[in-house]
């Protein structure tokens, strides 16, 4: 579903049936974090979901206020791969062990 920022996110839910205006981020709700509409502007989760659809990767999110953006809260994401039981340093790429890279083409002369 599209977020208030206009990006597609699998964890955002909006109910607009018959005049309702119920919106929530279910990923933040699972981790006990409070959601507001402004968090969707800078949230990295839609980009991660678009780049990596691994079913073994679990995302953990927290809402923090980094030092560089004193007044704006941001969503911080950490990832964990359940298949290999290790933390994922770059969630957009993944752990590198769940999905093999495509084979290499070799041109022999």
PyMOL CGO cylinders between C-alpha atoms (Angstrom):
from pymol import cmd
from pymol.cgo import CYLINDER

trace = [
    CYLINDER, 0.00, 0.00, 0.00, 1.23, 3.51, -0.69, 0.3, 1, 1, 1, 1, 1, 1,
    CYLINDER, 1.23, 3.51, -0.69, 2.49, 5.49, 2.27, 0.3, 1, 1, 1, 1, 1, 1,
    CYLINDER, 2.49, 5.49, 2.27, 1.65, 9.16, 2.88, 0.3, 1, 1, 1, 1, 1, 1,
    CYLINDER, 1.65, 9.16, 2.88, 5.03, 9.92, 1.26, 0.3, 1, 1, 1, 1, 1, 1,
    CYLINDER, 5.03, 9.92, 1.26, 3.87, 8.19, -1.96, 0.3, 1, 1, 1, 1, 1, 1,
    CYLINDER, 3.87, 8.19, -1.96, 6.11, 5.11, -1.84, 0.3, 1, 1, 1, 1, 1, 1,
    CYLINDER, 6.11, 5.11, -1.84, 4.93, 1.51, -1.83, 0.3, 1, 1, 1, 1, 1, 1,
    CYLINDER, 4.93, 1.51, -1.83, 5.52, -0.23, 1.54, 0.3, 1, 1, 1, 1, 1, 1,
    CYLINDER, 5.52, -0.23, 1.54, 4.45, -3.75, 2.55, 0.3, 1, 1, 1, 1, 1, 1,
    CYLINDER, 4.45, -3.75, 2.55, 4.16, -2.77, 6.23, 0.3, 1, 1, 1, 1, 1, 1,
    CYLINDER, 4.16, -2.77, 6.23, 1.95, 0.32, 5.87, 0.3, 1, 1, 1, 1, 1, 1,
    CYLINDER, 1.95, 0.32, 5.87, -1.81, -0.08, 6.34, 0.3, 1, 1, 1, 1, 1, 1,
    CYLINDER, -1.81, -0.08, 6.34, -4.45, 2.50, 5.56, 0.3, 1, 1, 1, 1, 1, 1,
    CYLINDER, -4.45, 2.50, 5.56, -8.21, 2.05, 5.95, 0.3, 1, 1, 1, 1, 1, 1,
    CYLINDER, -8.21, 2.05, 5.95, -10.13, 4.72, 4.06, 0.3, 1, 1, 1, 1, 1, 1,
    CYLINDER, -10.13, 4.72, 4.06, -13.44, 2.86, 3.69, 0.3, 1, 1, 1, 1, 1, 1,
    CYLINDER, -13.44, 2.86, 3.69, -16.52, 5.08, 4.12, 0.3, 1, 1, 1, 1, 1, 1,
    CYLINDER, -16.52, 5.08, 4.12, -14.69, 8.13, 5.35, 0.3, 1, 1, 1, 1, 1, 1,
    CYLINDER, -14.69, 8.13, 5.35, -12.34, 6.40, 7.76, 0.3, 1, 1, 1, 1, 1, 1,
    CYLINDER, -12.34, 6.40, 7.76, -8.79, 7.62, 7.96, 0.3, 1, 1, 1, 1, 1, 1,
    CYLINDER, -8.79, 7.62, 7.96, -7.00, 4.88, 9.90, 0.3, 1, 1, 1, 1, 1, 1,
    CYLINDER, -7.00, 4.88, 9.90, -3.29, 4.65, 9.09, 0.3, 1, 1, 1, 1, 1, 1,
    CYLINDER, -3.29, 4.65, 9.09, -0.54, 2.65, 10.78, 0.3, 1, 1, 1, 1, 1, 1,
    CYLINDER, -0.54, 2.65, 10.78, 2.85, 1.12, 10.23, 0.3, 1, 1, 1, 1, 1, 1,
    CYLINDER, 2.85, 1.12, 10.23, 2.53, -2.48, 11.27, 0.3, 1, 1, 1, 1, 1, 1,
    CYLINDER, 2.53, -2.48, 11.27, 6.30, -3.02, 11.42, 0.3, 1, 1, 1, 1, 1, 1,
    CYLINDER, 6.30, -3.02, 11.42, 6.71, -0.23, 13.97, 0.3, 1, 1, 1, 1, 1, 1,
    CYLINDER, 6.71, -0.23, 13.97, 3.64, -1.45, 15.83, 0.3, 1, 1, 1, 1, 1, 1,
    CYLINDER, 3.64, -1.45, 15.83, 5.13, -4.95, 16.22, 0.3, 1, 1, 1, 1, 1, 1,
    CYLINDER, 5.13, -4.95, 16.22, 8.29, -3.45, 17.74, 0.3, 1, 1, 1, 1, 1, 1,
    CYLINDER, 8.29, -3.45, 17.74, 6.34, -1.19, 20.11, 0.3, 1, 1, 1, 1, 1, 1,
    CYLINDER, 6.34, -1.19, 20.11, 7.27, 2.09, 18.43, 0.3, 1, 1, 1, 1, 1, 1,
    CYLINDER, 7.27, 2.09, 18.43, 4.94, 5.04, 17.88, 0.3, 1, 1, 1, 1, 1, 1,
    CYLINDER, 4.94, 5.04, 17.88, 4.21, 5.92, 14.24, 0.3, 1, 1, 1, 1, 1, 1,
    CYLINDER, 4.21, 5.92, 14.24, 3.45, 9.32, 12.75, 0.3, 1, 1, 1, 1, 1, 1,
    CYLINDER, 3.45, 9.32, 12.75, 2.98, 10.32, 9.10, 0.3, 1, 1, 1, 1, 1, 1,
    CYLINDER, 2.98, 10.32, 9.10, 6.26, 12.27, 8.94, 0.3, 1, 1, 1, 1, 1, 1,
    CYLINDER, 6.26, 12.27, 8.94, 8.31, 9.10, 9.53, 0.3, 1, 1, 1, 1, 1, 1,
    CYLINDER, 8.31, 9.10, 9.53, 7.34, 7.76, 6.08, 0.3, 1, 1, 1, 1, 1, 1,
    CYLINDER, 7.34, 7.76, 6.08, 9.29, 10.52, 4.29, 0.3, 1, 1, 1, 1, 1, 1,
    CYLINDER, 9.29, 10.52, 4.29, 12.70, 9.27, 5.40, 0.3, 1, 1, 1, 1, 1, 1,
    CYLINDER, 12.70, 9.27, 5.40, 11.93, 5.61, 6.19, 0.3, 1, 1, 1, 1, 1, 1,
    CYLINDER, 11.93, 5.61, 6.19, 14.36, 3.18, 4.50, 0.3, 1, 1, 1, 1, 1, 1,
    CYLINDER, 14.36, 3.18, 4.50, 12.02, 0.16, 4.71, 0.3, 1, 1, 1, 1, 1, 1,
    CYLINDER, 12.02, 0.16, 4.71, 10.25, 0.68, 1.32, 0.3, 1, 1, 1, 1, 1, 1,
    CYLINDER, 10.25, 0.68, 1.32, 13.63, 0.88, -0.43, 0.3, 1, 1, 1, 1, 1, 1,
    CYLINDER, 13.63, 0.88, -0.43, 14.85, -2.26, 1.36, 0.3, 1, 1, 1, 1, 1, 1,
    CYLINDER, 14.85, -2.26, 1.36, 11.66, -4.14, 0.43, 0.3, 1, 1, 1, 1, 1, 1,
    CYLINDER, 11.66, -4.14, 0.43, 12.02, -3.09, -3.20, 0.3, 1, 1, 1, 1, 1, 1,
    CYLINDER, 12.02, -3.09, -3.20, 15.70, -4.10, -3.40, 0.3, 1, 1, 1, 1, 1, 1,
    CYLINDER, 15.70, -4.10, -3.40, 15.61, -7.33, -1.39, 0.3, 1, 1, 1, 1, 1, 1,
    CYLINDER, 15.61, -7.33, -1.39, 12.66, -9.69, -1.03, 0.3, 1, 1, 1, 1, 1, 1,
    CYLINDER, 12.66, -9.69, -1.03, 14.40, -12.44, 0.96, 0.3, 1, 1, 1, 1, 1, 1,
    CYLINDER, 14.40, -12.44, 0.96, 11.91, -14.28, 3.15, 0.3, 1, 1, 1, 1, 1, 1,
    CYLINDER, 11.91, -14.28, 3.15, 14.63, -15.17, 5.67, 0.3, 1, 1, 1, 1, 1, 1,
    CYLINDER, 14.63, -15.17, 5.67, 15.58, -11.56, 6.49, 0.3, 1, 1, 1, 1, 1, 1,
    CYLINDER, 15.58, -11.56, 6.49, 13.85, -10.06, 9.51, 0.3, 1, 1, 1, 1, 1, 1,
    CYLINDER, 13.85, -10.06, 9.51, 13.86, -6.30, 9.99, 0.3, 1, 1, 1, 1, 1, 1,
    CYLINDER, 13.86, -6.30, 9.99, 14.03, -4.65, 13.39, 0.3, 1, 1, 1, 1, 1, 1,
    CYLINDER, 14.03, -4.65, 13.39, 13.14, -0.97, 13.49, 0.3, 1, 1, 1, 1, 1, 1,
    CYLINDER, 13.14, -0.97, 13.49, 13.50, 1.75, 16.08, 0.3, 1, 1, 1, 1, 1, 1,
    CYLINDER, 13.50, 1.75, 16.08, 12.52, 5.40, 15.97, 0.3, 1, 1, 1, 1, 1, 1,
    CYLINDER, 12.52, 5.40, 15.97, 15.44, 7.59, 16.99, 0.3, 1, 1, 1, 1, 1, 1,
    CYLINDER, 15.44, 7.59, 16.99, 16.48, 11.18, 16.80, 0.3, 1, 1, 1, 1, 1, 1,
    CYLINDER, 16.48, 11.18, 16.80, 20.00, 11.27, 15.32, 0.3, 1, 1, 1, 1, 1, 1,
    CYLINDER, 20.00, 11.27, 15.32, 22.39, 14.06, 16.26, 0.3, 1, 1, 1, 1, 1, 1,
    CYLINDER, 22.39, 14.06, 16.26, 22.53, 15.39, 12.70, 0.3, 1, 1, 1, 1, 1, 1,
    CYLINDER, 22.53, 15.39, 12.70, 18.75, 15.88, 12.57, 0.3, 1, 1, 1, 1, 1, 1,
    CYLINDER, 18.75, 15.88, 12.57, 18.00, 17.31, 15.99, 0.3, 1, 1, 1, 1, 1, 1,
    CYLINDER, 18.00, 17.31, 15.99, 14.33, 18.02, 15.42, 0.3, 1, 1, 1, 1, 1, 1,
    CYLINDER, 14.33, 18.02, 15.42, 13.34, 15.21, 13.07, 0.3, 1, 1, 1, 1, 1, 1,
    CYLINDER, 13.34, 15.21, 13.07, 12.77, 11.64, 14.18, 0.3, 1, 1, 1, 1, 1, 1,
    CYLINDER, 12.77, 11.64, 14.18, 13.96, 8.87, 11.84, 0.3, 1, 1, 1, 1, 1, 1,
    CYLINDER, 13.96, 8.87, 11.84, 13.45, 5.15, 11.47, 0.3, 1, 1, 1, 1, 1, 1,
    CYLINDER, 13.45, 5.15, 11.47, 16.63, 3.13, 12.05, 0.3, 1, 1, 1, 1, 1, 1,
    CYLINDER, 16.63, 3.13, 12.05, 16.69, -0.39, 10.58, 0.3, 1, 1, 1, 1, 1, 1,
    CYLINDER, 16.69, -0.39, 10.58, 18.76, -3.41, 11.51, 0.3, 1, 1, 1, 1, 1, 1,
    CYLINDER, 18.76, -3.41, 11.51, 18.38, -6.78, 9.78, 0.3, 1, 1, 1, 1, 1, 1,
    CYLINDER, 18.38, -6.78, 9.78, 18.94, -10.39, 10.78, 0.3, 1, 1, 1, 1, 1, 1,
    CYLINDER, 18.94, -10.39, 10.78, 19.02, -13.45, 8.52, 0.3, 1, 1, 1, 1, 1, 1,
    CYLINDER, 19.02, -13.45, 8.52, 17.25, -16.42, 10.10, 0.3, 1, 1, 1, 1, 1, 1,
    CYLINDER, 17.25, -16.42, 10.10, 18.67, -18.94, 7.62, 0.3, 1, 1, 1, 1, 1, 1,
    CYLINDER, 18.67, -18.94, 7.62, 22.34, -18.37, 8.48, 0.3, 1, 1, 1, 1, 1, 1,
    CYLINDER, 22.34, -18.37, 8.48, 21.73, -16.86, 11.97, 0.3, 1, 1, 1, 1, 1, 1,
    CYLINDER, 21.73, -16.86, 11.97, 23.77, -13.73, 11.52, 0.3, 1, 1, 1, 1, 1, 1,
    CYLINDER, 23.77, -13.73, 11.52, 23.26, -9.99, 11.40, 0.3, 1, 1, 1, 1, 1, 1,
    CYLINDER, 23.26, -9.99, 11.40, 23.01, -8.40, 7.98, 0.3, 1, 1, 1, 1, 1, 1,
    CYLINDER, 23.01, -8.40, 7.98, 25.22, -5.36, 7.54, 0.3, 1, 1, 1, 1, 1, 1,
    CYLINDER, 25.22, -5.36, 7.54, 23.45, -4.04, 4.40, 0.3, 1, 1, 1, 1, 1, 1,
    CYLINDER, 23.45, -4.04, 4.40, 19.75, -4.96, 4.26, 0.3, 1, 1, 1, 1, 1, 1,
    CYLINDER, 19.75, -4.96, 4.26, 19.40, -3.80, 0.64, 0.3, 1, 1, 1, 1, 1, 1,
    CYLINDER, 19.40, -3.80, 0.64, 21.89, -6.45, -0.46, 0.3, 1, 1, 1, 1, 1, 1,
    CYLINDER, 21.89, -6.45, -0.46, 21.19, -9.17, 2.11, 0.3, 1, 1, 1, 1, 1, 1,
    CYLINDER, 21.19, -9.17, 2.11, 23.53, -11.63, 3.80, 0.3, 1, 1, 1, 1, 1, 1,
    CYLINDER, 23.53, -11.63, 3.80, 24.92, -12.98, 0.52, 0.3, 1, 1, 1, 1, 1, 1,
    CYLINDER, 24.92, -12.98, 0.52, 24.41, -16.62, 1.47, 0.3, 1, 1, 1, 1, 1, 1,
    CYLINDER, 24.41, -16.62, 1.47, 20.67, -17.14, 0.95, 0.3, 1, 1, 1, 1, 1, 1,
    CYLINDER, 20.67, -17.14, 0.95, 20.58, -16.44, -2.76, 0.3, 1, 1, 1, 1, 1, 1,
    CYLINDER, 20.58, -16.44, -2.76, 23.33, -17.40, -5.14, 0.3, 1, 1, 1, 1, 1, 1,
    CYLINDER, 23.33, -17.40, -5.14, 24.49, -14.82, -7.63, 0.3, 1, 1, 1, 1, 1, 1,
    CYLINDER, 24.49, -14.82, -7.63, 23.86, -15.60, -11.29, 0.3, 1, 1, 1, 1, 1, 1,
    CYLINDER, 23.86, -15.60, -11.29, 26.48, -17.66, -13.06, 0.3, 1, 1, 1, 1, 1, 1,
    CYLINDER, 26.48, -17.66, -13.06, 29.33, -15.93, -14.84, 0.3, 1, 1, 1, 1, 1, 1,
    CYLINDER, 29.33, -15.93, -14.84, 29.68, -15.80, -18.59, 0.3, 1, 1, 1, 1, 1, 1,
    CYLINDER, 29.68, -15.80, -18.59, 33.09, -16.75, -19.82, 0.3, 1, 1, 1, 1, 1, 1,
    CYLINDER, 33.09, -16.75, -19.82, 34.21, -15.99, -23.33, 0.3, 1, 1, 1, 1, 1, 1,
    CYLINDER, 34.21, -15.99, -23.33, 36.98, -18.30, -24.46, 0.3, 1, 1, 1, 1, 1, 1,
    CYLINDER, 36.98, -18.30, -24.46, 39.02, -17.36, -27.48, 0.3, 1, 1, 1, 1, 1, 1,
]
cmd.load_cgo(trace, "trace")
